[in-house]
Amino acid sequence: MDKNDIYIIYGNKDLKNMTLQILEKTNIESLIGDRNKKIGIKPNLINSMKASFGSTTHPEIVDGIVQYLFEKGFKNIEIMEGSWVGGNTKEAFKVCGYEDIAQKYGVELIDTKKEKYTSYNCGGIDINICDCAMNVDFMINVPVLKGHCQTEVTCALKNNKGIIPDKEKRRFHTMGLHKPIAHLNLKAKNDFILVDAVCGDVDFEEGGNPVEMSRIMAFLDPVLCDSYGCGLIGYDVEDVEYIKIARRLGIGSTDVENANIHELNSAEGIKNVIPSSRKAQRLSKNINQHDACSACFASLMYAMQRIDDKYGINHVKEEISIGQGFKGKTGKIGIGRCTKCFEKYVDGCPPKAKDILEFLEKEAVK
C-alpha cells in the first residue's frame, strides 16, 4: 500500500469481517514488519455513546483489527484514547464495548487523560503529547468520519486530539483549533488509518443524527484521508482550514483526483455523497463563540436543536456567549463557567444540555 492509495469496502452488516478483508488487502503486516513492535490503536471515543449514535468508533472494527494482528503474530497491542474535556474515558471504554475487547484478547486500555506527557516542538508550536502515544512503534488511527460544529469536518487529523492531555485540548481552543490540530500531526503518529464511515453524524461531532455511509476506508496519508472525507460529506477541502494548513506543512496531499482508489466490493445502492445539512451553522447564528471547548459547545448545540424543534430557531432573540475567551468579562447571557461574570449564565464545565435548554427557554426565547 502506498500513500496515494485509498482502499474502500462497502457495507454495514458485518463490520468485523469487513475489517478483516480490508486489512488483508492492504497487507498491513508488511507495513508493521517486526512482530515484537508495540502497536497502538487510537479509536474515537469522544463520549460514552454507542457507535450507532454516530459519534464513536464501532467496536467491531477494533475487534477485527486486534484479531487480525493476533493471527499475524503481533501481540504487543494497546488501545488508547482520551474522551473530550468533561468526558469519562473509562465509562466510554465500557459503554462503547472496548472493555469486552480488552478482556477477550488481553490487550491494555489506556486512558490518555491519566498519562504522562512530553512537550514537542511541532513546527514552531510547543504541544504536549502523551508519552503512551509516542512510545508505540506503529499507530493505527481509527477515526469516525463525521461533521463538526466548529471545524466543519473531523476525521484522522483531528482524532489525534485524543492523545494530548485535557489542559492542552483547552489550549487548542484558545488557539482557534485549526492551526494546533494541523501542527500536532507533524509529530503524532499516523502509520495506518482505518476510517469508520459507517454511520457518523455528518453535522455534529457528538452524534445524535447518524447517517448511513456504509463503508470502511484505509489510508496511509492523513491529509488525503480527510480530504476524501470532506468530499464524501459535501465539503470542499478549502472549507476546512486545518486540512489546508496540514497540506502547507507537508504532512500529506489533498490531491484526491489523482489518488488510486481500490473498491473491494460493489457500491451498488450506496450513496456516493452524503452531504451535511449545515445544521450547525443555522443553529449557531445567535451564538457568540470565543474559544469554546467542544463539550461545552456541543451541549449548547443540543439545547439549540431542542429549541428549534419546539419553537423554531428564529425565536431566539438574544445573543448567547460561550467560551474561554469570556473569562473575567461581562455580558448579558452566557453559557458555562467561563461566563460567570455575565448578568445571567448557566454554570458547569461543561454545563448539561438540559440545564442550558431550561435557561434559554426562560431568558432568550421570545
Beta strands, then each sheet from edge to edge (+ up, - down):
strand 1: 5-10
strand 2: 39-43
strand 3: 77-81
strand 4: 108-111
strand 5: 117-122
strand 6: 125-130
strand 7: 138-142
strand 8: 146-148
strand 9: 152-154
strand 10: 192-197
strand 11: 215-219
strand 12: 260-263
strand 13: 287-289
strand 14: 320-322
strand 15: 333-335
strand 16: 344-346
sheet 1: 4+ 3+ 2+ 7+ 10+ 11- 1+ 12+
sheet 2: 5+ 6-
sheet 3: 8+ 9-
sheet 4: 13+ 14+ 15+ 16+
end
